[in-house]
Amino acid sequence: MANKNTAANGFGSLTLEKGVYEGEFRNGMRAGYGKSTFTLNGTCLVSEGEWTNDTLNSRSKKLYLVLADGTIVPHYDDEDYTAPDSTAT
């Protein structure tokens, strides 16, 4: 499946085979704030933060899993991270 990018510059989405990126783009690449979500067997891996040249900035990144039952599990490297409220819509 080909990638589909809805924005060369500004806010948009990039659809991948098993996931999607929603956020800012510059020159057709992920740049600025954005959120990437990949789903496998009902579990989602979410990575969000500031992106530069299609790479998530390690200083701003937030990584967490959303299990099929809605439980949010922070990535083990992010001790200071507070996961979003799983009841928020």
PDB file as gemmi writes it, atoms N, CA and C in Angstrom:
CRYST1    1.000    1.000    1.000  90.00  90.00  90.00 P 1                      
ATOM      1  N   MET A   1       0.848  -1.184   0.000  1.00  0.00           N  
ATOM      2  CA  MET A   1       0.000   0.000   0.000  1.00  0.00           C  
ATOM      3  C   MET A   1       0.890   1.242   0.000  1.00  0.00           C  
ATOM      4  N   ALA A   2       0.594   2.153  -0.859  1.00  0.00           N  
ATOM      5  CA  ALA A   2       1.388   3.384  -0.959  1.00  0.00           C  
ATOM      6  C   ALA A   2       1.026   4.344   0.166  1.00  0.00           C  
ATOM      7  N   ASN A   3       1.999   5.150   0.552  1.00  0.00           N  
ATOM      8  CA  ASN A   3       1.753   6.191   1.541  1.00  0.00           C  
ATOM      9  C   ASN A   3       0.949   7.303   0.887  1.00  0.00           C  
ATOM     10  N   LYS A   4       0.067   7.910   1.636  1.00  0.00           N  
ATOM     11  CA  LYS A   4      -0.701   9.030   1.124  1.00  0.00           C  
ATOM     12  C   LYS A   4      -0.543  10.208   2.061  1.00  0.00           C  
ATOM     13  N   ASN A   5       0.034  11.280   1.563  1.00  0.00           N  
ATOM     14  CA  ASN A   5       0.286  12.486   2.326  1.00  0.00           C  
ATOM     15  C   ASN A   5      -0.711  13.540   1.858  1.00  0.00           C  
ATOM     16  N   THR A   6      -1.501  14.101   2.783  1.00  0.00           N  
ATOM     17  CA  THR A   6      -2.522  15.072   2.398  1.00  0.00           C  
ATOM     18  C   THR A   6      -2.034  16.502   2.424  1.00  0.00           C  
ATOM     19  N   ALA A   7      -0.787  16.745   2.876  1.00  0.00           N  
ATOM     20  CA  ALA A   7      -0.304  18.122   2.955  1.00  0.00           C  
ATOM     21  C   ALA A   7       1.201  18.180   2.727  1.00  0.00           C  
ATOM     22  N   ALA A   8       1.634  19.027   1.805  1.00  0.00           N  
ATOM     23  CA  ALA A   8       3.067  19.251   1.620  1.00  0.00           C  
ATOM     24  C   ALA A   8       3.570  20.221   2.682  1.00  0.00           C  
ATOM     25  N   ASN A   9       2.739  21.196   3.009  1.00  0.00           N  
ATOM     26  CA  ASN A   9       3.052  22.193   4.034  1.00  0.00           C  
ATOM     27  C   ASN A   9       1.794  22.479   4.839  1.00  0.00           C  
ATOM     28  N   GLY A  10       1.948  22.609   6.155  1.00  0.00           N  
ATOM     29  CA  GLY A  10       0.796  22.877   7.016  1.00  0.00           C  
ATOM     30  C   GLY A  10       0.339  21.608   7.704  1.00  0.00           C  
ATOM     31  N   PHE A  11      -0.897  21.607   8.190  1.00  0.00           N  
ATOM     32  CA  PHE A  11      -1.448  20.464   8.917  1.00  0.00           C  
ATOM     33  C   PHE A  11      -2.035  19.465   7.934  1.00  0.00           C  
ATOM     34  N   GLY A  12      -1.822  18.174   8.219  1.00  0.00           N  
ATOM     35  CA  GLY A  12      -2.394  17.140   7.361  1.00  0.00           C  
ATOM     36  C   GLY A  12      -2.171  15.776   7.964  1.00  0.00           C  
ATOM     37  N   SER A  13      -2.345  14.750   7.144  1.00  0.00           N  
ATOM     38  CA  SER A  13      -2.158  13.384   7.619  1.00  0.00           C  
ATOM     39  C   SER A  13      -1.370  12.584   6.592  1.00  0.00           C  
ATOM     40  N   LEU A  14      -0.692  11.574   7.085  1.00  0.00           N  
ATOM     41  CA  LEU A  14       0.082  10.659   6.260  1.00  0.00           C  
ATOM     42  C   LEU A  14      -0.396   9.267   6.609  1.00  0.00           C  
ATOM     43  N   THR A  15      -1.013   8.582   5.661  1.00  0.00           N  
ATOM     44  CA  THR A  15      -1.537   7.247   5.895  1.00  0.00           C  
ATOM     45  C   THR A  15      -0.483   6.220   5.491  1.00  0.00           C  
ATOM     46  N   LEU A  16      -0.176   5.329   6.433  1.00  0.00           N  
ATOM     47  CA  LEU A  16       0.785   4.260   6.207  1.00  0.00           C  
ATOM     48  C   LEU A  16       0.051   2.924   6.220  1.00  0.00           C  
ATOM     49  N   GLU A  17       0.729   1.843   5.930  1.00  0.00           N  
ATOM     50  CA  GLU A  17       0.069   0.540   5.841  1.00  0.00           C  
ATOM     51  C   GLU A  17      -0.648   0.153   7.131  1.00  0.00           C  
ATOM     52  N   LYS A  18      -0.011   0.369   8.282  1.00  0.00           N  
ATOM     53  CA  LYS A  18      -0.627  -0.024   9.558  1.00  0.00           C  
ATOM     54  C   LYS A  18      -0.798   1.147  10.506  1.00  0.00           C  
ATOM     55  N   GLY A  19      -0.748   2.354   9.992  1.00  0.00           N  
ATOM     56  CA  GLY A  19      -0.856   3.489  10.888  1.00  0.00           C  
ATOM     57  C   GLY A  19      -1.120   4.789  10.168  1.00  0.00           C  
ATOM     58  N   VAL A  20      -1.100   5.853  10.962  1.00  0.00           N  
ATOM     59  CA  VAL A  20      -1.346   7.184  10.426  1.00  0.00           C  
ATOM     60  C   VAL A  20      -0.578   8.209  11.249  1.00  0.00           C  
ATOM     61  N   TYR A  21      -0.107   9.232  10.573  1.00  0.00           N  
ATOM     62  CA  TYR A  21       0.501  10.398  11.229  1.00  0.00           C  
ATOM     63  C   TYR A  21      -0.442  11.556  10.974  1.00  0.00           C  
ATOM     64  N   GLU A  22      -0.746  12.305  12.019  1.00  0.00           N  
ATOM     65  CA  GLU A  22      -1.546  13.517  11.891  1.00  0.00           C  
ATOM     66  C   GLU A  22      -0.763  14.644  12.536  1.00  0.00           C  
ATOM     67  N   GLY A  23      -0.539  15.702  11.788  1.00  0.00           N  
ATOM     68  CA  GLY A  23       0.226  16.804  12.337  1.00  0.00           C  
ATOM     69  C   GLY A  23       0.747  17.723  11.256  1.00  0.00           C  
ATOM     70  N   GLU A  24       1.840  18.387  11.574  1.00  0.00           N  
ATOM     71  CA  GLU A  24       2.387  19.400  10.696  1.00  0.00           C  
ATOM     72  C   GLU A  24       3.400  18.815   9.712  1.00  0.00           C  
ATOM     73  N   PHE A  25       3.447  19.440   8.537  1.00  0.00           N  
ATOM     74  CA  PHE A  25       4.377  19.062   7.482  1.00  0.00           C  
ATOM     75  C   PHE A  25       5.098  20.299   6.970  1.00  0.00           C  
ATOM     76  N   ARG A  26       6.352  20.103   6.559  1.00  0.00           N  
ATOM     77  CA  ARG A  26       7.113  21.130   5.845  1.00  0.00           C  
ATOM     78  C   ARG A  26       7.827  20.430   4.703  1.00  0.00           C  
ATOM     79  N   ASN A  27       7.652  20.955   3.506  1.00  0.00           N  
ATOM     80  CA  ASN A  27       8.282  20.374   2.310  1.00  0.00           C  
ATOM     81  C   ASN A  27       7.970  18.883   2.165  1.00  0.00           C  
ATOM     82  N   GLY A  28       6.746  18.490   2.506  1.00  0.00           N  
ATOM     83  CA  GLY A  28       6.312  17.112   2.353  1.00  0.00           C  
ATOM     84  C   GLY A  28       6.796  16.153   3.420  1.00  0.00           C  
ATOM     85  N   MET A  29       7.533  16.648   4.419  1.00  0.00           N  
ATOM     86  CA  MET A  29       8.035  15.789   5.498  1.00  0.00           C  
ATOM     87  C   MET A  29       7.380  16.172   6.814  1.00  0.00           C  
ATOM     88  N   ARG A  30       7.309  15.198   7.738  1.00  0.00           N  
ATOM     89  CA  ARG A  30       6.776  15.478   9.062  1.00  0.00           C  
ATOM     90  C   ARG A  30       7.717  16.471   9.749  1.00  0.00           C  
ATOM     91  N   ALA A  31       7.164  17.610  10.139  1.00  0.00           N  
ATOM     92  CA  ALA A  31       7.961  18.666  10.778  1.00  0.00           C  
ATOM     93  C   ALA A  31       7.017  19.539  11.582  1.00  0.00           C  
ATOM     94  N   GLY A  32       7.327  19.736  12.863  1.00  0.00           N  
ATOM     95  CA  GLY A  32       6.434  20.434  13.770  1.00  0.00           C  
ATOM     96  C   GLY A  32       5.747  19.414  14.659  1.00  0.00           C  
ATOM     97  N   TYR A  33       4.684  19.813  15.330  1.00  0.00           N  
ATOM     98  CA  TYR A  33       4.016  18.900  16.256  1.00  0.00           C  
ATOM     99  C   TYR A  33       3.160  17.897  15.487  1.00  0.00           C  
ATOM    100  N   GLY A  34       3.228  16.636  15.910  1.00  0.00           N  
ATOM    101  CA  GLY A  34       2.406  15.610  15.280  1.00  0.00           C  
ATOM    102  C   GLY A  34       2.315  14.365  16.127  1.00  0.00           C  
ATOM    103  N   LYS A  35       1.403  13.497  15.724  1.00  0.00           N  
ATOM    104  CA  LYS A  35       1.126  12.260  16.454  1.00  0.00           C  
ATOM    105  C   LYS A  35       1.032  11.113  15.452  1.00  0.00           C  
ATOM    106  N   SER A  36       1.767  10.056  15.723  1.00  0.00           N  
ATOM    107  CA  SER A  36       1.794   8.877  14.873  1.00  0.00           C  
ATOM    108  C   SER A  36       1.187   7.708  15.648  1.00  0.00           C  
ATOM    109  N   THR A  37       0.266   6.991  15.025  1.00  0.00           N  
ATOM    110  CA  THR A  37      -0.400   5.870  15.678  1.00  0.00           C  
ATOM    111  C   THR A  37      -0.332   4.646  14.779  1.00  0.00           C  
ATOM    112  N   PHE A  38       0.210   3.555  15.316  1.00  0.00           N  
ATOM    113  CA  PHE A  38       0.270   2.287  14.597  1.00  0.00           C  
ATOM    114  C   PHE A  38      -0.527   1.258  15.378  1.00  0.00           C  
ATOM    115  N   THR A  39      -1.323   0.457  14.668  1.00  0.00           N  
ATOM    116  CA  THR A  39      -2.193  -0.519  15.314  1.00  0.00           C  
ATOM    117  C   THR A  39      -1.839  -1.932  14.871  1.00  0.00           C  
ATOM    118  N   LEU A  40      -1.769  -2.843  15.850  1.00  0.00           N  
ATOM    119  CA  LEU A  40      -1.516  -4.247  15.574  1.00  0.00           C  
ATOM    120  C   LEU A  40      -2.281  -5.076  16.589  1.00  0.00           C  
ATOM    121  N   ASN A  41      -3.159  -5.923  16.118  1.00  0.00           N  
ATOM    122  CA  ASN A  41      -3.943  -6.823  16.979  1.00  0.00           C  
ATOM    123  C   ASN A  41      -4.678  -6.076  18.093  1.00  0.00           C  
ATOM    124  N   GLY A  42      -5.225  -4.923  17.788  1.00  0.00           N  
ATOM    125  CA  GLY A  42      -6.010  -4.172  18.761  1.00  0.00           C  
ATOM    126  C   GLY A  42      -5.211  -3.288  19.693  1.00  0.00           C  
ATOM    127  N   THR A  43      -3.877  -3.348  19.634  1.00  0.00           N  
ATOM    128  CA  THR A  43      -3.028  -2.498  20.463  1.00  0.00           C  
ATOM    129  C   THR A  43      -2.438  -1.395  19.595  1.00  0.00           C  
ATOM    130  N   CYS A  44      -2.455  -0.176  20.112  1.00  0.00           N  
ATOM    131  CA  CYS A  44      -1.914   0.963  19.375  1.00  0.00           C  
ATOM    132  C   CYS A  44      -0.621   1.437  20.017  1.00  0.00           C  
ATOM    133  N   LEU A  45       0.384   1.705  19.202  1.00  0.00           N  
ATOM    134  CA  LEU A  45       1.601   2.363  19.651  1.00  0.00           C  
ATOM    135  C   LEU A  45       1.489   3.807  19.198  1.00  0.00           C  
ATOM    136  N   VAL A  46       1.543   4.728  20.151  1.00  0.00           N  
ATOM    137  CA  VAL A  46       1.392   6.146  19.849  1.00  0.00           C  
ATOM    138  C   VAL A  46       2.702   6.855  20.157  1.00  0.00           C  
ATOM    139  N   SER A  47       3.166   7.665  19.219  1.00  0.00           N  
ATOM    140  CA  SER A  47       4.335   8.506  19.443  1.00  0.00           C  
ATOM    141  C   SER A  47       3.953   9.911  19.020  1.00  0.00           C  
ATOM    142  N   GLU A  48       4.169  10.860  19.917  1.00  0.00           N  
ATOM    143  CA  GLU A  48       3.799  12.237  19.603  1.00  0.00           C  
ATOM    144  C   GLU A  48       4.854  13.191  20.118  1.00  0.00           C  
ATOM    145  N   GLY A  49       4.896  14.353  19.517  1.00  0.00           N  
ATOM    146  CA  GLY A  49       5.858  15.368  19.907  1.00  0.00           C  
ATOM    147  C   GLY A  49       6.285  16.188  18.699  1.00  0.00           C  
ATOM    148  N   GLU A  50       7.435  16.815  18.817  1.00  0.00           N  
ATOM    149  CA  GLU A  50       7.982  17.647  17.742  1.00  0.00           C  
ATOM    150  C   GLU A  50       8.784  16.791  16.765  1.00  0.00           C  
ATOM    151  N   TRP A  51       8.496  16.966  15.481  1.00  0.00           N  
ATOM    152  CA  TRP A  51       9.169  16.228  14.421  1.00  0.00           C  
ATOM    153  C   TRP A  51      10.044  17.182  13.611  1.00  0.00           C  
ATOM    154  N   THR A  52      11.180  16.673  13.111  1.00  0.00           N  
ATOM    155  CA  THR A  52      12.053  17.410  12.211  1.00  0.00           C  
ATOM    156  C   THR A  52      12.521  16.445  11.130  1.00  0.00           C  
ATOM    157  N   ASN A  53      12.309  16.812   9.877  1.00  0.00           N  
ATOM    158  CA  ASN A  53      12.747  15.964   8.747  1.00  0.00           C  
ATOM    159  C   ASN A  53      12.332  14.505   8.914  1.00  0.00           C  
ATOM    160  N   ASP A  54      11.059  14.275   9.211  1.00  0.00           N  
ATOM    161  CA  ASP A  54      10.475  12.933   9.368  1.00  0.00           C  
ATOM    162  C   ASP A  54      10.987  12.156  10.575  1.00  0.00           C  
ATOM    163  N   THR A  55      11.655  12.825  11.524  1.00  0.00           N  
ATOM    164  CA  THR A  55      12.193  12.157  12.707  1.00  0.00           C  
ATOM    165  C   THR A  55      11.619  12.798  13.963  1.00  0.00           C  
ATOM    166  N   LEU A  56      11.163  11.966  14.909  1.00  0.00           N  
ATOM    167  CA  LEU A  56      10.612  12.458  16.166  1.00  0.00           C  
ATOM    168  C   LEU A  56      11.748  12.918  17.066  1.00  0.00           C  
ATOM    169  N   ASN A  57      11.664  14.146  17.550  1.00  0.00           N  
ATOM    170  CA  ASN A  57      12.676  14.729  18.423  1.00  0.00           C  
ATOM    171  C   ASN A  57      12.680  13.988  19.753  1.00  0.00           C  
ATOM    172  N   SER A  58      13.822  13.442  20.135  1.00  0.00           N  
ATOM    173  CA  SER A  58      13.891  12.625  21.350  1.00  0.00           C  
ATOM    174  C   SER A  58      13.604  13.419  22.619  1.00  0.00           C  
ATOM    175  N   ARG A  59      13.830  14.717  22.612  1.00  0.00           N  
ATOM    176  CA  ARG A  59      13.577  15.528  23.812  1.00  0.00           C  
ATOM    177  C   ARG A  59      12.093  15.799  24.047  1.00  0.00           C  
ATOM    178  N   SER A  60      11.311  15.798  22.992  1.00  0.00           N  
ATOM    179  CA  SER A  60       9.891  16.136  23.146  1.00  0.00           C  
ATOM    180  C   SER A  60       8.980  14.922  23.019  1.00  0.00           C  
ATOM    181  N   LYS A  61       9.519  13.758  22.695  1.00  0.00           N  
ATOM    182  CA  LYS A  61       8.652  12.627  22.369  1.00  0.00           C  
ATOM    183  C   LYS A  61       7.910  12.080  23.580  1.00  0.00           C  
ATOM    184  N   LYS A  62       6.733  11.600  23.286  1.00  0.00           N  
ATOM    185  CA  LYS A  62       5.901  10.892  24.256  1.00  0.00           C  
ATOM    186  C   LYS A  62       5.480   9.596  23.577  1.00  0.00           C  
ATOM    187  N   LEU A  63       5.853   8.477  24.168  1.00  0.00           N  
ATOM    188  CA  LEU A  63       5.521   7.173  23.621  1.00  0.00           C  
ATOM    189  C   LEU A  63       4.643   6.424  24.611  1.00  0.00           C  
ATOM    190  N   TYR A  64       3.591   5.805  24.116  1.00  0.00           N  
ATOM    191  CA  TYR A  64       2.737   5.002  24.979  1.00  0.00           C  
ATOM    192  C   TYR A  64       1.938   4.007  24.156  1.00  0.00           C  
ATOM    193  N   LEU A  65       1.484   2.962  24.818  1.00  0.00           N  
ATOM    194  CA  LEU A  65       0.623   1.962  24.208  1.00  0.00           C  
ATOM    195  C   LEU A  65      -0.802   2.188  24.667  1.00  0.00           C  
ATOM    196  N   VAL A  66      -1.741   1.955  23.785  1.00  0.00           N  
ATOM    197  CA  VAL A  66      -3.157   1.938  24.146  1.00  0.00           C  
ATOM    198  C   VAL A  66      -3.625   0.520  23.852  1.00  0.00           C  
ATOM    199  N   LEU A  67      -3.913  -0.232  24.923  1.00  0.00           N  
ATOM    200  CA  LEU A  67      -4.332  -1.619  24.775  1.00  0.00           C  
ATOM    201  C   LEU A  67      -5.763  -1.699  24.280  1.00  0.00           C  
ATOM    202  N   ALA A  68      -6.152  -2.862  23.801  1.00  0.00           N  
ATOM    203  CA  ALA A  68      -7.494  -3.056  23.243  1.00  0.00           C  
ATOM    204  C   ALA A  68      -8.600  -2.681  24.222  1.00  0.00           C  
ATOM    205  N   ASP A  69      -8.353  -2.838  25.530  1.00  0.00           N  
ATOM    206  CA  ASP A  69      -9.372  -2.504  26.532  1.00  0.00           C  
ATOM    207  C   ASP A  69      -9.360  -1.024  26.920  1.00  0.00           C  
ATOM    208  N   GLY A  70      -8.482  -0.213  26.259  1.00  0.00           N  
ATOM    209  CA  GLY A  70      -8.417   1.220  26.541  1.00  0.00           C  
ATOM    210  C   GLY A  70      -7.363   1.611  27.561  1.00  0.00           C  
ATOM    211  N   THR A  71      -6.710   0.636  28.181  1.00  0.00           N  
ATOM    212  CA  THR A  71      -5.657   0.928  29.152  1.00  0.00           C  
ATOM    213  C   THR A  71      -4.478   1.595  28.458  1.00  0.00           C  
ATOM    214  N   ILE A  72      -3.953   2.660  29.060  1.00  0.00           N  
ATOM    215  CA  ILE A  72      -2.809   3.382  28.505  1.00  0.00           C  
ATOM    216  C   ILE A  72      -1.569   3.016  29.307  1.00  0.00           C  
ATOM    217  N   VAL A  73      -0.531   2.570  28.604  1.00  0.00           N  
ATOM    218  CA  VAL A  73       0.715   2.140  29.231  1.00  0.00           C  
ATOM    219  C   VAL A  73       1.842   3.030  28.704  1.00  0.00           C  
ATOM    220  N   PRO A  74       2.458   3.869  29.582  1.00  0.00           N  
ATOM    221  CA  PRO A  74       3.565   4.720  29.138  1.00  0.00           C  
ATOM    222  C   PRO A  74       4.778   3.879  28.741  1.00  0.00           C  
ATOM    223  N   HIS A  75       5.557   4.398  27.811  1.00  0.00           N  
ATOM    224  CA  HIS A  75       6.806   3.749  27.412  1.00  0.00           C  
ATOM    225  C   HIS A  75       7.760   3.778  28.595  1.00  0.00           C  
ATOM    226  N   TYR A  76       8.548   2.748  28.786  1.00  0.00           N  
ATOM    227  CA  TYR A  76       9.401   2.636  29.969  1.00  0.00           C  
ATOM    228  C   TYR A  76      10.431   3.744  30.103  1.00  0.00           C  
ATOM    229  N   ASP A  77      10.821   4.412  29.013  1.00  0.00           N  
ATOM    230  CA  ASP A  77      11.807   5.494  29.096  1.00  0.00           C  
ATOM    231  C   ASP A  77      11.199   6.822  29.541  1.00  0.00           C  
ATOM    232  N   ASP A  78       9.903   6.897  29.587  1.00  0.00           N  
ATOM    233  CA  ASP A  78       9.236   8.162  29.856  1.00  0.00           C  
ATOM    234  C   ASP A  78       8.660   8.201  31.263  1.00  0.00           C  
ATOM    235  N   GLU A  79       9.527   8.120  32.303  1.00  0.00           N  
ATOM    236  CA  GLU A  79       9.049   8.080  33.683  1.00  0.00           C  
ATOM    237  C   GLU A  79       8.269   9.333  34.065  1.00  0.00           C  
ATOM    238  N   ASP A  80       8.629  10.472  33.481  1.00  0.00           N  
ATOM    239  CA  ASP A  80       7.986  11.739  33.830  1.00  0.00           C  
ATOM    240  C   ASP A  80       6.716  11.999  33.021  1.00  0.00           C  
ATOM    241  N   TYR A  81       6.376  11.105  32.131  1.00  0.00           N  
ATOM    242  CA  TYR A  81       5.247  11.338  31.236  1.00  0.00           C  
ATOM    243  C   TYR A  81       3.931  10.910  31.869  1.00  0.00           C  
ATOM    244  N   THR A  82       2.945  11.765  31.775  1.00  0.00           N  
ATOM    245  CA  THR A  82       1.603  11.442  32.222  1.00  0.00           C  
ATOM    246  C   THR A  82       0.767  11.132  30.983  1.00  0.00           C  
ATOM    247  N   ALA A  83       0.274   9.932  30.872  1.00  0.00           N  
ATOM    248  CA  ALA A  83      -0.501   9.520  29.713  1.00  0.00           C  
ATOM    249  C   ALA A  83      -1.817  10.295  29.661  1.00  0.00           C  
ATOM    250  N   PRO A  84      -2.347  10.490  28.450  1.00  0.00           N  
ATOM    251  CA  PRO A  84      -3.630  11.184  28.333  1.00  0.00           C  
ATOM    252  C   PRO A  84      -4.749  10.380  28.974  1.00  0.00           C  
ATOM    253  N   ASP A  85      -5.798  11.075  29.345  1.00  0.00           N  
ATOM    254  CA  ASP A  85      -6.970  10.450  29.949  1.00  0.00           C  
ATOM    255  C   ASP A  85      -7.637   9.549  28.916  1.00  0.00           C  
ATOM    256  N   SER A  86      -7.746   8.264  29.211  1.00  0.00           N  
ATOM    257  CA  SER A  86      -8.340   7.317  28.251  1.00  0.00           C  
ATOM    258  C   SER A  86      -9.829   7.526  28.079  1.00  0.00           C  
ATOM    259  N   THR A  87     -10.462   8.322  28.934  1.00  0.00           N  
ATOM    260  CA  THR A  87     -11.901   8.576  28.796  1.00  0.00           C  
ATOM    261  C   THR A  87     -12.185   9.804  27.964  1.00  0.00           C  
ATOM    262  N   ALA A  88     -11.148  10.591  27.640  1.00  0.00           N  
ATOM    263  CA  ALA A  88     -11.347  11.818  26.844  1.00  0.00           C  
ATOM    264  C   ALA A  88     -11.674  11.452  25.403  1.00  0.00           C  
ATOM    265  N   THR A  89     -12.498  12.260  24.763  1.00  0.00           N  
ATOM    266  CA  THR A  89     -12.846  12.012  23.367  1.00  0.00           C  
ATOM    267  C   THR A  89     -12.413  13.156  22.501  1.00  0.00           C  
TER     268      THR A  89                                                      
END                                                                             
